[in-house]
Amino acid sequence: MKRPHLPRRLPVDPYILLLLATVGVAALLPARGTGAAVASGASTAAIAFLFFLYGARLSTREALDGLRHWRLHLTVLACTFLVFPLLGLAARGLVPYVLTQPLYQGLLFLTLVPSTIQSSIAFTSIARGNVPAAICAGSFSSLVGIVLTPLLAAALLGGSGGFSADSLLKIVLQLLVPFLAGQLLRRWIGGFVARHKKVLGLVDRGSILLVVYTAFSEGMAQGIWHQVSPARLGALLGVEAVLLAAMLGVSWYGARALGFGRADRIAIQFAGSKKSLASGLPMASVLFGAHASLAVLPLMLFHQMQLMVCAVIAKRRAADAPEDERETGSDEEREPDRPGVRPSAR
C-alpha cells in the first residue's frame, strides 16, 4: 500500500505572520485620540479602495463563461452560504460553556464570509482538479458575498456585536459602490491593473494590515481583550478544527453523492470548505466597528488552519490521481500562471 506524500513543510503564510505582528503592534502601541481618528479614516478609505480593486480585477466574461457549470457553482455556494451558517448556528449551544458570546459571534460571522479565490485555485491545481471551475466558483462566491454576507449577518447576528441596520448602508457605500465602480471602469483600467498586479497586490495587503491595526487598536481601547483567556482560545481552535473537518467531509462526499467527477469534486472541496480572510476582515470592520477585533480573531485562526490542512489534502489527492494525470498534468494545469498561484490571505 502506497503511503501518501506529505508536504515537507506546512504552509505558514508569511502574510499571517505580518497580521499577527500587526496585532502585536496594536496591543503595544494602539492608536489613541487624534491618531485613532486618522487611522479610522485611513482604514475606511483603504476598505473602499480594496473593493474597487476587486471589482477592477474580476473578469465579467470569465464569470459569465463559468455559468455553463452552474451545478458546481450552486454546490459551492450552498456549502459557503447555507451549510457553513447552519453549522455556525448549531455552535450556539457551546455558549457559555466552551465559547464566550463575543467569540461565538466571531465564529458565526466566519461562517458567513465568502470563499477564497487564490488559495482555492492553488490547492485545486496541486490536487489535479478542475482549475477553471475553482476560479469561477471563487469569483462567484466573492461577488455574491458582498451582498449576501451583510444580509445574513443582519438576520443571524441582529443588533449584537455592534451590528446595526446602519451597517447595511455602510456596506453599500464602502464595499458595493466601490466594487461596482471597479467593474464599470474595468474596460479602461483592467489592463493597467493586470500589468501592475504585483504592486497593487502589495497595496491591498497593506490595506488589510491597516484594517487589522485599526480594529485591534479599538479593541484595546475598549478593554475587550480581558474577555479572552488562553483556555478559551484553545477551545476556539478545537471548535474550528471540527468545523473545518465537517465542511471538508460535506463538500467531498456531498459532491460525490451529486454525481460530480473527481476533478469537479476537488474544486468543490477546496472552494466550498474555505473562507476568505481578505474579504472577511474589511466586512467585519464595517459591520462590527469597535467590536471588530474579537469578531475577526476566529477568521484569522481558521484561515491559517485551512491552509495547513488543505495543503496536506491537496498532496494526498495528487498522489491518488490517475497515473496519466500525474505524468502529464491536466489541461488546466498547462494554462500559464494558474498552477503557480500561491495560497494567500484570500
Disulfide bonds with the S-S distance in Angstrom:
none
